[in-house]
Each structure stands twice: as C-alpha cells, then as structure tokens.
Amino acid sequence: MHLTFVGSGQVGGALAARLSSLGHEVTLAARDPRSESVLAAQRREPRLRALDPHAAVAAAEVVFLATPYAAAEAAARGLAAALTGKVLVDCTNPVGPGLTHGLASARSGSEVLQSAAPSARVVKAFTIYGFENFEDSLYPGYGGLKPAMLIAGDDPAAKLTVGTLCTELGWEPVDAGPLASSLHLEHLTLLWIKMARLQGQGAGFVWARLRRALRKGEA
Ligand SMILES: NC(=O)c1ccc[n+]([C@@H]2O[C@H](COP(=O)([O-])OP(=O)(O)OC[C@H]3O[C@@H](n4cnc5c(N)ncnc54)[C@H](OP(=O)(O)O)[C@@H]3O)[C@@H](O)[C@H]2O)c1
C-alpha cells in the first residue's frame, strides 16, 4: 500500500520504518525535509522518501498523523482537501497537565481531528502504548496470543484497512467501536503511561484479549 506519515518522530519513525520493511511504499509528509526527525527516520530506513506534505498525502491511501497533539488539528485542517477519502490514522494523544486528558475528557482528540478534516476516514490506532512497542511488538512465550491493538472509527472499511496493517505488524486488531470510543482509548493511554512511566513498570507490557464461547445466559 501507499502510506505516508505526517510526523516522523518516536511513533511515526518507528511505524514508518517497520511498514516499509514489510514492503509498503512509505513516504514522509515532511514540512521540513532536513528536520532532525526526518533525517533520523531516514537513517533508520533509507527507503523513506521525504515529500511535500500535500503531494505525499495526495499519493497515499493511508495517512498516519503522528505529530504532537497540539500541532495535529492545524496539520489535519491544512491537509483537509488532500485527505478527502483517505484513511487517516490518528496516532496522537491529547495529554494535559499531570497526565490528565488534554480536552478535559469532554471529547476525544480523534473527533476534533475528524472535524478538522471532515472528508477523511479517521481511525484511532497505535496510541495506547509507548513507542517502544511500535518499534518491537514481539511478546514471545504466549503461544498464538498476540498483543492487542485497540482501534476505533466510524468507517468499517477504513478500520479493516488499519486492522490489516495492525496484523502485519504483529498485533491483534481489536475493534473498540465508533470514533467516539477514542475518548476511552485516550484514557487507556493515560493509564498505560502512568503504569509504565510513573509507577516504574516500564514500557515492556501491553494488553491482550482472551475470548471464550458465550455460556448459556450470557449476552
Ligand atoms: N512517544 C510515545 O511513546 C507515544 C506513544 C503513542 C502515541 N504518542 C503520540 O504520538 C504523537 C507523536 O509523538 P512522538 O513521541 O512521536 O513525538 P516526536 O518524537 O516529538 O515527533 C513529533 C513529529 O511531529 C512533527 N511535527 C511537530 N510539529 C509539527 C507540525 N506543526 N506539523 C507537522 N509535523 C509536526 C515533528 O517534526 P519536526 O522534527 O520537524 O519537528 C516530528 O516528526 C503525539 O501526539 C503523542 O501523544 C506518543
């Protein structure tokens, strides 16, 4: 697939490199092709070409938005025309002071981005863990159990596309529901950050989904 990244830092750079190594045609939608994050991503994966953001988005089927949240809304609005019909993977997290929700839990960041680029098909994904898990999603020793990547969005086909990319990257995509469920994912992210980074559990853990057949009387 043709993929592009708006933001190629810890999250964007890791995902871009891995998706390129899986055989996707990946570009960096770079406002400054000489910026340190672009150059670092290219050192990691020399096949990552930096393009003008509008050209990169226009040529892509899937666009990853991985800027700081404070820059995301303006970036989405500025690219809104080019994003028409594109799958927009929202990797951003609105984080407020003291690891609170950056929009006071009133609305998810993903819905704000959907409003900024109304013709994009927004899917929240690759947010609920630290970037270390996007660099390396391997959790050996659990048999066929894969780490879970919770995703949310209103467009079923877009979620299928993002789910396929999750699977290729070693995750079990778990559909958490409509885009409004992104608010819950953003809170789940805050929980992960507190556990991993504040409480000292470290970045090497993720969630997984265990399932069983419904028992009689269970809905
Ligand atoms: N770090 C994590 O563990 C983690 C995990 C999950 C989700 N997230 C979320 O992912 C997002 C990115 O985090 P990160 O840690 O990857 O950040 P980062 O390492 O600081 O990288 C940010 C990237 O965004 C670009 N950028 C900054 N302002 C921009 C603008 N106005 N327009 C276009 N591009 C801009 C930067 O480009 P320049 O180099 O040119 O400034 C850089 O490539 C955040 O929303 C964060 O909450 C982070």
The ligand as an SDF file (V2000), in Angstrom:
LIG
                    3D

 48 52  0  0  0  0  0  0  0  0999 V2000
    6.0790    8.7640   22.3250 N   0  0  0  0  0  0  0  0  0  0  0  0
    5.2260    7.7810   22.5890 C   0  0  0  0  0  0  0  0  0  0  0  0
    5.5830    6.7960   23.2720 O   0  0  0  0  0  0  0  0  0  0  0  0
    3.8280    7.8480   22.0490 C   0  0  0  0  0  0  0  0  0  0  0  0
    3.0330    6.6610   22.0290 C   0  0  0  0  0  0  0  0  0  0  0  0
    1.7590    6.7080   21.4700 C   0  0  0  0  0  0  0  0  0  0  0  0
    1.2710    7.9020   20.9400 C   0  0  0  0  0  0  0  0  0  0  0  0
    2.0610    9.0270   21.0010 N   0  0  0  0  0  0  0  0  0  0  0  0
    1.5130   10.2490   20.3940 C   0  0  0  0  0  0  0  0  0  0  0  0
    2.0850   10.3220   19.0950 O   0  0  0  0  0  0  0  0  0  0  0  0
    2.2970   11.6780   18.7320 C   0  0  0  0  0  0  0  0  0  0  0  0
    3.7540   11.8430   18.3370 C   0  0  0  0  0  0  0  0  0  0  0  0
    4.5730   11.5440   19.4580 O   0  0  0  0  0  0  0  0  0  0  0  0
    6.1370   11.3270   19.2780 P   0  0  0  0  0  0  0  0  0  0  0  0
    6.6410   10.8920   20.5990 O   0  0  0  0  0  0  0  0  0  0  0  0
    6.4140   10.5060   18.0720 O   0  0  0  0  0  0  0  0  0  0  0  0
    6.6130   12.8420   19.0110 O   0  0  0  0  0  0  0  0  0  0  0  0
    8.0210   13.3440   18.4820 P   0  0  0  0  0  0  0  0  0  0  0  0
    9.0360   12.2820   18.6130 O   0  0  0  0  0  0  0  0  0  0  0  0
    8.2470   14.6590   19.1490 O   0  0  0  0  0  0  0  0  0  0  0  0
    7.7650   13.5900   16.9080 O   0  0  0  0  0  0  0  0  0  0  0  0
    6.8420   14.5560   16.5020 C   0  0  0  0  0  0  0  0  0  0  0  0
    6.8650   14.6550   14.9890 C   0  0  0  0  0  0  0  0  0  0  0  0
    5.8500   15.5930   14.6060 O   0  0  0  0  0  0  0  0  0  0  0  0
    6.4390   16.5680   13.7450 C   0  0  0  0  0  0  0  0  0  0  0  0
    5.7560   17.8450   13.9380 N   0  0  0  0  0  0  0  0  0  0  0  0
    5.8020   18.6510   15.0130 C   0  0  0  0  0  0  0  0  0  0  0  0
    5.0280   19.7300   14.8090 N   0  0  0  0  0  0  0  0  0  0  0  0
    4.5030   19.6020   13.5720 C   0  0  0  0  0  0  0  0  0  0  0  0
    3.6360   20.4010   12.7850 C   0  0  0  0  0  0  0  0  0  0  0  0
    3.1500   21.5660   13.2420 N   0  0  0  0  0  0  0  0  0  0  0  0
    3.3160   19.9640   11.5430 N   0  0  0  0  0  0  0  0  0  0  0  0
    3.8100   18.8040   11.0570 C   0  0  0  0  0  0  0  0  0  0  0  0
    4.6410   17.9930   11.7660 N   0  0  0  0  0  0  0  0  0  0  0  0
    4.9770   18.4050   13.0050 C   0  0  0  0  0  0  0  0  0  0  0  0
    7.9060   16.6260   14.1520 C   0  0  0  0  0  0  0  0  0  0  0  0
    8.6480   17.1480   13.0760 O   0  0  0  0  0  0  0  0  0  0  0  0
    9.9450   18.0530   13.3070 P   0  0  0  0  0  0  0  0  0  0  0  0
   11.0740   17.1400   13.5980 O   0  0  0  0  0  0  0  0  0  0  0  0
   10.0810   18.7560   12.0090 O   0  0  0  0  0  0  0  0  0  0  0  0
    9.6350   18.9850   14.4560 O   0  0  0  0  0  0  0  0  0  0  0  0
    8.1730   15.1520   14.4120 C   0  0  0  0  0  0  0  0  0  0  0  0
    8.4280   14.4810   13.1930 O   0  0  0  0  0  0  0  0  0  0  0  0
    1.8770   12.5230   19.9330 C   0  0  0  0  0  0  0  0  0  0  0  0
    0.5820   13.0180   19.7200 O   0  0  0  0  0  0  0  0  0  0  0  0
    1.9200   11.5430   21.0930 C   0  0  0  0  0  0  0  0  0  0  0  0
    0.9640   11.8690   22.0990 O   0  0  0  0  0  0  0  0  0  0  0  0
    3.3100    9.0200   21.5210 C   0  0  0  0  0  0  0  0  0  0  0  0
  1  2  1  0
  2  3  2  0
  2  4  1  0
  4  5  1  0
  4 48  2  0
  5  6  2  0
  6  7  1  0
  7  8  2  0
  8  9  1  0
  8 48  1  0
  9 10  1  0
  9 46  1  0
 10 11  1  0
 11 12  1  0
 11 44  1  0
 12 13  1  0
 13 14  1  0
 14 15  2  0
 14 16  1  0
 14 17  1  0
 17 18  1  0
 18 19  2  0
 18 20  1  0
 18 21  1  0
 21 22  1  0
 22 23  1  0
 23 24  1  0
 23 42  1  0
 24 25  1  0
 25 26  1  0
 25 36  1  0
 26 27  1  0
 26 35  1  0
 27 28  2  0
 28 29  1  0
 29 30  1  0
 29 35  2  0
 30 31  1  0
 30 32  2  0
 32 33  1  0
 33 34  2  0
 34 35  1  0
 36 37  1  0
 36 42  1  0
 37 38  1  0
 38 39  2  0
 38 40  1  0
 38 41  1  0
 42 43  1  0
 44 45  1  0
 44 46  1  0
 46 47  1  0
M  CHG  2   8   1  16  -1
M  END
$$$$
